Amino acid sequence: MGNMITKTKLYKHLARDLYNLYPDKCTKNFEENKIFVESHLNIKNRKIRNIVTGLITHNINKLANEKKINRKKENKKFSNKSCVNKKR
């Protein structure tokens, strides 16, 4: 047997490719992304469209949360290092 690609991998590739081509048009909102996916992909099946839309929305929210966590870590680093020595 040859190299088979599963449906899940195909959906993930579609979602990633769409996001890489149009990162400014993808949002955190599922309903807006659903309209975007419907207009850019010729998918007749509602279930597949919703799976791809959900993957895009999930990835955008994941990236936003990672950025928020990184900002909090950076703020903690700077707040812990004080220039003034408090014990004198």
C-alpha angles and dihedrals in degrees: 000000000000132000106297124198116211124226092248092055090048092053091047091050091050091050094046093047093049092049092047092050097044110021093152094055096052116089140179090256116096095205094053091047091050091058090046093051092046091053096046102039126052095226117150095180113089094204094055091045090053092048092053091045091050092051092052092048092046093051093048092050090047092053091048092051092048091052091049092050092048091051091051091050091050092049091051091051092054096042093052093053108072123182094211119075105225097194111074 
